[in-house]
Amino acid sequence: MKLTPRQAAGYFARPDPDSAGLLIYGADAMRVVLKRQEVIAALIGPRGEEEMRLTRIAAADLRKDPAMLPDAIKAQGFFPGLRVALVEDAADGLTKVISAALSDWRPGDAQVIVTARQLAPRSSLRKLFEAHPSARSVGIYNDPPDRAELQAILEKAGVGAVERDGMAALEALSRTIGPGDLHQLAGKLALYKLGDERPVSGADVEAVAPVSTEAALDDVLNVVAEGRTDEVWPLLSRLESQGVQPVSLCIGAARHFRRLHMAASDPGGVSSGIARLRPPVHGPRRDRMQRQAQGWGMARLERALAILTDTDLHLRSASRAPAMAMMTRTLLRLSMMTGRR
């Protein structure tokens, strides 16, 4: 049986103890691991592994010894309770081995949990679990969690009530950080609010949120390209405190202005030029870059690239001038160019 994302969320929390098995596959290995951990914990409990009710089988080992899986399924443990036979990093090459084990599965045997990377719709492994009368298949995609999933993560970490602005901040963060970082953030938030009965606010979330160097670099490049000169220095100070080097700043700025120049110089116009950028730019970021390219124009973008090239050469030379001061001067100069013709 194939589970939809909505069905999967409930199933991971309350899996069927009488099922023969479950296939979890997806391109993001961390997301797959987290879901695998959740479903196994729900099946065998927090002490299941200590009580030897979990058997881990690597795909490479199973290829060498196909009897490992049926042996694990039929084995009887010393402790009562459900048992799980976990096959990690499987692929279509193991379909026959897993199919034979599932065909011989009987109620009371260990449940078979299989994890895999992204599988195509024609995958034989997917088809095996989707067609099996007592097994399930779940695809894990790189979508941010919905509100219900986010609340479940917070509850599991021990986070109490959350204000509206706090939830909005968490939802925004969940779209920019990975699932592992999101679980860590929930744990940090629970510790931060320990002994504090007030609901989680946006300020609380901001206090424990991870700082993204890439996002901060994008911020400073955008304020430079939009001529918001008074905001340049505070953002640069933040980047410097994170250890970002002036040469890295210069390379990032040159890349950003080069992409704007490509868009502004496109024969079909800025909109066509933005559409041709690789990697592609989507959503609000696309609209923002389009406005920047239109505001600067091709000629001024060429002057900006010349300034950045000259700065890069000085940063890499034997000059004894303070590198960050030089880079700051360049970015301030560029931000002030937006008002000129």
C-alpha positions as CSV (number, residue, x, y, z in Angstrom):
1,M,0.0,0.0,0.0
2,K,1.2,3.5,-0.9
3,L,0.7,6.1,1.8
4,T,0.1,9.8,0.9
5,P,2.1,12.4,2.8
6,R,-1.0,13.1,5.0
7,Q,-1.5,9.4,5.8
8,A,2.2,9.0,6.4
9,A,2.4,11.6,9.2
10,G,-0.2,9.7,11.2
11,Y,1.3,6.3,10.4
12,F,4.8,7.2,11.6
13,A,3.4,8.2,15.0
14,R,1.1,5.2,15.2
15,P,2.3,2.4,12.9
16,D,0.3,-0.8,12.5
17,P,1.9,-3.5,14.7
18,D,0.5,-6.2,12.5
19,S,2.0,-4.9,9.3
20,A,4.6,-7.0,7.5
21,G,6.8,-4.1,6.7
22,L,7.4,-0.5,5.6
23,L,9.6,1.0,2.9
24,I,10.8,4.6,3.5
25,Y,12.6,6.3,0.6
26,G,13.7,9.8,-0.3
27,A,16.5,11.9,-1.7
28,D,17.3,13.5,1.7
29,A,19.0,10.9,3.8
30,M,18.5,12.9,7.0
31,R,14.7,13.1,6.5
32,V,14.6,9.3,5.8
33,V,16.6,8.6,9.0
34,L,14.4,10.8,11.2
35,K,11.2,9.1,9.9
36,R,12.8,5.7,10.3
37,Q,13.8,6.5,13.9
38,E,10.2,7.7,14.6
39,V,8.4,4.6,13.3
40,I,10.8,2.1,14.9
41,A,10.5,3.9,18.3
42,A,6.8,3.8,18.0
43,L,6.9,0.0,17.3
44,I,9.4,-1.3,19.8
45,G,9.6,1.6,22.4
46,P,12.6,3.4,23.8
47,R,14.2,0.2,25.2
48,G,13.6,-2.0,22.1
49,E,17.2,-1.8,20.9
50,E,18.6,-2.5,24.4
51,E,16.3,-5.6,24.5
52,M,17.7,-6.8,21.2
53,R,14.4,-6.4,19.5
54,L,16.0,-4.5,16.6
55,T,18.2,-6.1,14.0
56,R,20.1,-3.8,11.7
57,I,21.2,-5.2,8.3
58,A,23.3,-3.1,5.9
59,A,22.3,-3.5,2.2
60,A,25.9,-4.6,1.3
61,D,25.8,-7.4,3.9
62,L,22.5,-8.6,2.7
63,R,23.7,-8.8,-0.8
64,K,26.5,-11.1,0.4
65,D,24.3,-13.2,2.6
66,P,20.6,-13.2,1.6
67,A,19.7,-15.4,4.5
68,M,20.3,-12.6,7.0
69,L,16.9,-11.1,6.5
70,P,14.7,-14.2,6.8
71,D,16.8,-15.3,9.8
72,A,16.2,-11.9,11.5
73,I,12.5,-12.1,10.7
74,K,12.0,-15.5,12.2
75,A,14.4,-15.2,15.2
76,Q,13.0,-15.3,18.7
77,G,14.3,-12.8,21.3
78,F,14.7,-13.1,25.0
79,F,12.3,-10.2,25.7
80,P,8.6,-10.0,24.9
81,G,7.3,-7.4,22.4
82,L,7.4,-6.5,18.8
83,R,10.6,-6.9,16.8
84,V,12.0,-5.1,13.8
85,A,14.4,-6.1,11.1
86,L,15.9,-3.0,9.6
87,V,17.5,-3.0,6.1
88,E,19.4,0.2,5.4
89,D,20.3,1.8,2.1
90,A,18.5,-0.8,0.0
91,A,18.0,-0.5,-3.8
92,D,16.3,-2.4,-6.6
93,G,19.0,-5.0,-6.6
94,L,17.7,-6.4,-3.3
95,T,14.0,-6.6,-4.5
96,K,14.1,-10.4,-5.0
97,V,15.7,-11.0,-1.6
98,I,13.2,-8.8,0.3
99,S,10.3,-10.2,-1.8
100,A,11.2,-13.7,-0.7
101,A,11.4,-12.7,2.9
102,L,8.1,-10.9,2.8
103,S,6.4,-13.9,1.1
104,D,7.4,-16.1,4.0
105,W,6.4,-13.5,6.6
106,R,3.7,-14.6,9.1
107,P,2.0,-12.7,12.0
108,G,4.3,-12.6,15.0
109,D,7.4,-12.3,12.9
110,A,9.6,-9.2,13.0
111,Q,8.4,-6.3,11.0
112,V,10.6,-5.4,8.0
113,I,11.6,-1.8,7.8
114,V,13.5,-0.9,4.6
115,T,15.1,2.5,3.9
116,A,16.3,3.6,0.4
117,R,17.4,6.7,-1.5
118,Q,15.1,8.3,-4.1
119,L,13.3,5.6,-6.1
120,A,11.6,6.1,-9.4
121,P,7.9,5.2,-9.9
122,R,9.0,2.1,-11.9
123,S,11.3,0.9,-9.1
124,S,10.8,-2.8,-8.4
125,L,11.3,-2.2,-4.7
126,R,8.6,0.4,-4.6
127,K,6.2,-1.8,-6.6
128,L,6.9,-4.7,-4.1
129,F,5.8,-2.7,-1.1
130,E,3.0,-0.8,-2.8
131,A,1.4,-4.1,-4.1
132,H,2.0,-6.1,-0.9
133,P,-1.3,-6.7,1.0
134,S,0.3,-6.2,4.4
135,A,3.1,-3.7,3.8
136,R,3.4,0.0,3.1
137,S,5.5,2.4,1.1
138,V,6.2,6.0,1.9
139,G,8.1,8.6,-0.1
140,I,9.8,11.4,1.9
141,Y,10.1,14.6,0.0
142,N,12.0,17.8,0.7
143,D,9.0,19.8,1.6
144,P,9.0,21.9,4.8
145,P,6.8,20.5,7.6
146,D,3.3,21.7,7.8
147,R,2.0,23.2,11.0
148,A,0.8,19.9,12.4
149,E,4.2,18.3,11.9
150,L,6.0,21.4,13.3
151,Q,3.8,21.2,16.4
152,A,4.5,17.5,16.8
153,I,8.3,18.2,16.7
154,L,7.8,20.9,19.4
155,E,5.7,18.7,21.6
156,K,8.2,15.9,21.3
157,A,11.0,18.3,22.4
158,G,9.0,19.5,25.4
159,V,8.2,23.0,24.0
160,G,4.9,24.4,25.5
161,A,2.5,27.0,24.1
162,V,3.7,29.1,21.2
163,E,2.4,32.6,20.3
164,R,1.4,33.5,16.8
165,D,4.5,35.4,16.0
166,G,6.6,32.6,17.5
167,M,4.9,30.0,15.2
168,A,5.3,32.3,12.2
169,A,9.1,32.6,13.0
170,L,9.3,28.8,13.3
171,E,7.5,28.2,10.1
172,A,9.8,30.6,8.3
173,L,12.8,28.9,9.7
174,S,11.5,25.4,8.8
175,R,11.6,26.5,5.1
176,T,15.3,27.4,5.3
177,I,16.9,24.8,7.5
178,G,17.1,21.0,7.3
179,P,15.1,18.6,9.4
180,G,18.0,17.7,11.6
181,D,18.6,21.4,12.4
182,L,14.9,21.9,13.0
183,H,14.8,19.1,15.7
184,Q,18.0,20.6,17.3
185,L,16.3,24.0,17.3
186,A,13.2,22.6,19.1
187,G,15.5,21.0,21.7
188,K,17.4,24.3,22.2
189,L,14.1,26.2,22.5
190,A,12.9,23.8,25.2
191,L,16.1,24.4,27.2
192,Y,15.8,28.1,26.6
193,K,12.3,28.2,28.0
194,L,13.0,25.8,30.9
195,G,11.3,27.3,34.0
196,D,9.6,30.0,31.9
197,E,5.8,29.4,31.7
198,R,5.2,32.2,29.2
199,P,4.3,31.1,25.6
200,V,7.2,31.0,23.1
201,S,7.5,34.4,21.3
202,G,9.2,35.4,18.1
203,A,12.0,36.9,20.1
204,D,12.5,33.5,21.9
205,V,12.8,31.8,18.5
206,E,15.2,34.5,17.2
207,A,17.4,34.0,20.3
208,V,18.1,30.3,19.6
209,A,17.8,30.3,15.8
210,P,20.9,29.2,13.9
211,V,22.7,32.0,12.1
212,S,23.1,31.3,8.4
213,T,26.2,32.8,6.9
214,E,24.8,32.3,3.4
215,A,21.6,34.1,4.3
216,A,23.5,36.9,6.0
217,L,25.7,37.3,2.8
218,D,22.6,37.5,0.7
219,D,21.2,40.2,3.0
220,V,24.3,42.4,2.7
221,L,24.5,42.0,-1.1
222,N,20.8,42.9,-1.4
223,V,21.1,46.0,0.7
224,V,24.1,47.1,-1.4
225,A,22.3,46.4,-4.7
226,E,19.3,48.3,-3.4
227,G,21.2,51.3,-2.2
228,R,20.3,51.0,1.5
229,T,23.7,52.3,2.6
230,D,22.9,52.8,6.2
231,E,22.2,49.0,6.6
232,V,25.5,47.9,5.1
233,W,27.8,48.4,8.0
234,P,25.7,46.5,10.7
235,L,25.3,43.5,8.3
236,L,29.1,43.5,7.5
237,S,29.9,43.6,11.3
238,R,27.7,40.6,11.8
239,L,29.4,38.7,8.9
240,E,32.9,39.6,10.3
241,S,31.9,38.3,13.7
242,Q,31.0,35.0,12.1
243,G,34.5,34.7,10.5
244,V,33.6,35.6,6.9
245,Q,36.7,36.7,5.1
246,P,36.9,39.8,2.9
247,V,37.9,37.7,-0.2
248,S,34.8,35.6,0.3
249,L,32.7,38.7,0.5
250,C,34.2,40.0,-2.7
251,I,33.7,36.8,-4.6
252,G,30.0,36.7,-3.5
253,A,29.5,40.3,-4.4
254,A,31.1,39.8,-7.9
255,R,28.9,36.7,-8.4
256,H,25.7,38.6,-7.5
257,F,26.5,41.6,-9.7
258,R,27.6,39.4,-12.6
259,R,24.2,37.7,-12.5
260,L,22.5,41.1,-12.5
261,H,24.6,42.2,-15.5
262,M,23.7,39.0,-17.4
263,A,20.0,39.8,-16.8
264,A,20.4,43.5,-17.7
265,S,22.3,42.8,-20.9
266,D,20.0,40.1,-22.3
267,P,18.6,41.1,-25.7
268,G,15.1,40.0,-24.7
269,G,15.1,42.3,-21.7
270,V,15.7,41.9,-18.0
271,S,12.8,39.5,-17.4
272,S,14.1,37.2,-20.2
273,G,17.6,37.5,-18.7
274,I,16.5,36.5,-15.2
275,A,14.7,33.5,-16.7
276,R,18.0,32.4,-18.4
277,L,20.0,32.5,-15.2
278,R,21.5,29.2,-14.0
279,P,20.9,28.0,-11.4
280,P,17.4,29.4,-11.9
281,V,15.9,32.0,-9.6
282,H,12.3,31.6,-8.4
283,G,9.6,33.4,-6.4
284,P,10.3,36.6,-4.4
285,R,14.0,36.3,-5.0
286,R,13.4,36.4,-8.8
287,D,11.3,39.6,-8.5
288,R,13.9,41.2,-6.2
289,M,16.8,40.5,-8.6
290,Q,14.7,41.7,-11.5
291,R,14.1,45.0,-9.8
292,Q,17.8,45.3,-9.0
293,A,18.9,44.7,-12.5
294,Q,16.4,47.2,-13.9
295,G,17.4,49.8,-11.4
296,W,21.1,49.5,-12.1
297,G,21.1,49.1,-15.9
298,M,23.9,47.4,-17.9
299,A,26.3,50.3,-17.9
300,R,26.4,50.9,-14.1
301,L,26.6,47.1,-13.5
302,E,29.7,47.1,-15.7
303,R,31.3,49.8,-13.6
304,A,30.4,47.9,-10.4
305,L,32.0,44.8,-11.8
306,A,35.2,46.8,-12.6
307,I,35.3,48.1,-9.0
308,L,34.9,44.6,-7.6
309,T,37.6,43.2,-9.9
310,D,40.0,45.9,-8.8
311,T,39.2,45.3,-5.1
312,D,39.7,41.5,-5.6
313,L,43.1,42.1,-7.1
314,H,44.1,44.4,-4.1
315,L,42.9,41.8,-1.6
316,R,45.0,39.1,-3.2
317,S,48.1,41.3,-3.5
318,A,50.8,42.0,-1.0
319,S,49.1,45.2,0.0
320,R,49.2,45.9,3.8
321,A,45.9,47.8,3.8
322,P,43.3,46.3,6.2
323,A,41.4,43.9,4.0
324,M,38.0,44.2,5.7
325,A,38.2,48.0,5.7
326,M,38.9,47.8,1.9
327,M,36.0,45.6,1.3
328,T,33.7,47.7,3.4
329,R,34.7,50.8,1.5
330,T,33.9,49.0,-1.8
331,L,30.5,47.9,-0.7
332,L,29.6,51.3,0.6
333,R,30.7,52.8,-2.6
334,L,28.6,50.4,-4.6
335,S,25.5,51.0,-2.5
336,M,25.8,54.8,-3.1
337,M,26.1,54.2,-6.9
338,T,22.4,53.2,-7.1
339,G,21.3,56.8,-6.9
340,R,23.5,58.0,-9.7
341,R,23.1,58.0,-13.5
